[in-house]
Amino acid sequence: MQEFKHFTVMKNEAVEALNCTPGKIYVDCTLGGGGHSELILQRISPTGRLIAFDIDDEAIAFASERLKQYKNLTIVKSSYTKIKQVMHDLGIEKITGGVLFDLGASYHQLTSQERGFSFSKEAPLDMRFDMDGDLTAYDVVNNYSEDELVRIFSQYGEEHFSKRIAKAIVNQRKLQKIKTTTELSDLIISCTPHVKSHVHPATRVFQALRIEVNHELQNVKNTLNDILDLLEFNAIISVISFHSLEDRIVKQFFKYYSSRCHCDKTQAICNCPPPVLELVNKKPITASEEEIKINPPSRSAKLRVAKYIKK
């Protein structure tokens, strides 16, 4: 197992947006290496409380050691999708301070050879965030129908050559199962036109597989809705996303719940309930040039922030 490497994207911006206040309850839905959590704890200690979620044992082990001095931290080995149940089990009725999401795979997950997220390293096709999960990238690649592969490559990867790649996968697996990241990557390269681009030909397919294996988009949608029931007045939702599909979900969610009216234009009288969110930033916040130099993947990160205003 390699050393745990972690870069905290937009640490100051994301935590600053939470308006951290001692005495209040905060949730870090994606603990990772503990960078955001550490800064939150520094600002809310000793009277505030932080609940941090992760399903990755390696991340939990690293962050637990990093944050061992904080007695007001509760680390939960569970998906943030279980937030309602976990809060209930902990006896917490309301999140009084705010919630932070840092979506997508961590740097450690993406660079851990044995996890199978990278097309540049020979590894089994896995891509699970939760190593106890049942579905792997191997299962998707070797068992999904051609039409299903086309759908996820198009929908989750926005891949222009989805049909061509899906057909090549199906033809190849008739001869021999596709077992490793490099086998899949080489197959994608061989069946798609050579396009002059800084983006590797396998990038979009690998993204699509990761999203499918971990149900990422549906999890974000469901959890944002659940969180609305848990927030106290003036609590903050701070969300960092890394690709357009996630960002679109967050943007549309914030827009819908901060809008005063959802009526059809032909309707004479509006009966819509008042908005429950207020946008803190109408345009997403992006990483600084300094941060991008240190950690280039942060260039794709977008931070959106909203405040819960229902009394």
N, C-alpha and C positions, 0 to 999 in steps of 0.2 A: 504494500500500500504506500502510495506516495505521500509526501508531506502535504498537510492541508494548507492550500494557498487561497487567500481570500482578498478581494477588493470590494470595499463598500462604495457603491455607486451613489453619488449625490448625498453623502452622509449628512452634511450640514444643512443642505436645502430641505431634505425630506423631514428631518427631525425639527428644524426651525419651524416648518409649517405646522407641526403638531401643537405648538404653543405650550410646551411642556411645563406643567405646574405641580409642585409638590402637593401631596395629599390626594391626587387624582389617580384613576386607574387607566392604564394604557395597554394596548395589545400590539405586539409585533407578529404579524401573521406568517412571516418568513424569516426565521431567526438567522439561518445561514451561519456565517462566521461570527456573528454577534456584533458587527460594527455599529449598526443602527441602534441595537438594544443597549450597547454600552453608553452611547451618547444620551439616550433617553434616561437611563438609570442615573447618570451623572447629574442630570437636571431635575429629576423628581425625588431623589433620595434625600432623607431617609423615609419620608412619610408617604411617598407615592408608591404605586405597585405596578409591576410590569408582568404581563402574561405573554410568553413567547412560544410560538408553534414551530415545529419542524418534523419532518418524517424521515430525515436523513440521519442515520446513526453517527456518521463521521462528523457531520456538522454539529450535532448535539454534543458529542464528546469534546470537540474543540471549543465550542462556545461555553460549555459548562466550566471548563478549566479557566478560560479567559475571564469569565464573569463570576467566579466563585466567591468573591468578596461581598457580593450584593445579596443580602438576605431578603430583599423585597422583590426578588425575581422568581417566577414560577415558569420552568421550562416544561412544555407538554409535548410528548412524542405522539403527535397526531396531526392529521391534515387540518388546515385552517377551515376546511369545509365543515368540520365538526364543531365550529365555534359556539353555536347555540348550546349544544349538549355540554361542552366543556365548561362554559361559563356557568351553566346551571349546576354542574357537579361541584364547581368551586364555590358555589353560593354567591355568585356575582350577578346581580340583577341588571346593572347598567354599566356600560363603559363610559366613565365620566370625563376622561381626557381625550382619547383619540385612538385611531387604528392606523397602522402602517402596513402597506403591502410593498414588497420588492419582488415583482413577479419574474417567472422564468427560471432557467437553470442557473446555478451559481458558477463562478469561475472554476471552483474545485471540481464540481460535477462535470463540467464541459472538458476539463483537462485531465481527469482521471481516466487513464487508459482502459481500465477494466470495466468502466461504466458504459462504454460504447456510444457516447454522445458525439465523438469526433470522427470525421471521415478521414483524417490524416494519420490516425493511429490504429494499428491492427488490434481489434478487440471483438468479442462476441457482440452480436446485435442485441443490446439490452435496453438502455435509455430509460430505465425506471428511476424516478426520484425516490420512491419508497421501495427498497429492495425486498420487502415482503409482498409487494403487489403481484398479481397473477399475470397480467398482460405485458409482454415484451415486444420490442421492435422485431425480433425474430418471428414471433407469432403473426404480426401484422404483415410482414413482407412475404412470409411463406404460406399463409392461410387465407388472407383476404382475397376476395374475387377481384378480377381485373377492374370491374366497375367501381368497386369500393376503393381500390388503390387510386384510381383516377380522381375520385371524389376527394379523398383526403389530401392528395398532392395539390389539387387545384384549390381547394377550400382553405387548407391550413398552411400550404406552402406558397400559394399563388404562383405555382410552377407552370410555365408556358408549354412545356413538353410533357405534361402529365400522361397523356395517352400513350405516347411513345415509350416512356419509362415504364409504365405499368405493363405494357405488352411485353417489353424486354424481360421484366422480372418474371412474369408468368411463364414465358418460354424457357427461361433459364432454370426455374425451379422444377420444371418437368424433367430436366436432365439431372439436376442436383440441387439440393436445398442451398439457399444463400445464408451462410452462417456468420460472416464477419463484416465489420464496417468497411474494410478495404475492398472486399468482394463486391459489395453493393456500390461503393463509390466508383470502382473501376467499370462496373456495368453501366452506371449512369453516364460516365464520361464517354464510353464506347457507343452509346445509342443516341446521343444528342449532338446537334451541330456545334462546332467549335465557334464560340462567340467571344469576342475580345471584351473581357470584363475582369474586374478585380474580385468578383464574386465567384467562388468555386462552383462548378456545375452541380455538385451534390448538396449544396447549402440548403436549398429550399425543401428538398425531399427529406433531409435529416430533420429540419425544423418541423415539418408536417408529421413525421413519425413520432417525434418527441411529444408534440401536442396531443396526438391520438393516444399514445401509450399512457400519458398522465392526465388525460381529460382536462387539459389546462383551461380552455376557453369556457367550457361549461362550468367548471369549478369557480372561475372568477365571477361569472354571471350569478350563479346561485348564492355565493357567499356575500356579494355586495347587497343583494336583497335581504339576506339574513341579518346583516349588520345594521340595517335601518331599524330593525326592531330592538336592537341592543344599545343604541346610542342615546346618551342624555343630551339635553339642550346645550348647544355650543360645542359639543364634541367634534373632533376633526377626523376626516378620512383623507389620508395621504397615500397616493398610489404611484409607484414607479413601474412603467411598462417598457418592454424592449422591442416589440414589433407592432406593426400597424393593426393587426387583428386584436390584440389585447387592448391597445390604446383606443381603438374604435369602440370596444365594449364599455370601457370606463367613460369615455367622452359622452356616448349616448346615454348611459345610465345617469351621469351627473346632469346632463342637459334635460332629460325627462323629469327628474325629481326636483330640479330647480326652476322649471317652467311654471308659469301661472295658469296656463290653459292648454289642454290637449284636445279641445273640441274640434269637430269638423267645421270648416269655414262656413258651411251653409247653416250651421246651428245658430239660432238667434240669441239664445240665452246660455251663458256659460255656467255649468254646475260643477266645475272641477274643484277638488279640494285644494287648499292653499299649498304652495311648494314646501317641501320638507328639507331641502338642501339649498345652500347659498354658495355659489362658486367663489372660491378665494382667488383663483387665477383663471381667467377666461382662456388664455393661451397656455399651453404646457411649458413648464420650466425645463430647460435642458442643461446638460453638464457644461461646466466651464472649459475653456480652452486648456487651462492648466491640468484639469482632471483628465481630459481626453488624451493629452500627451503621456500621462502616467499610465492610464488604463484605456486604450483605444476603444474597446467594446462599449464604453459609456457614451460614445457619440450617438448611439441609437436610443438612449434612454429618454423617456418623457415622464415628467412628474405633474400629476393633476391633483388638486386639493379642493375639498369642499367642506363646508361646515353644516352641521345638523341644526336646523332652526325651528323644529317643531316643539312647542312647549307642552 
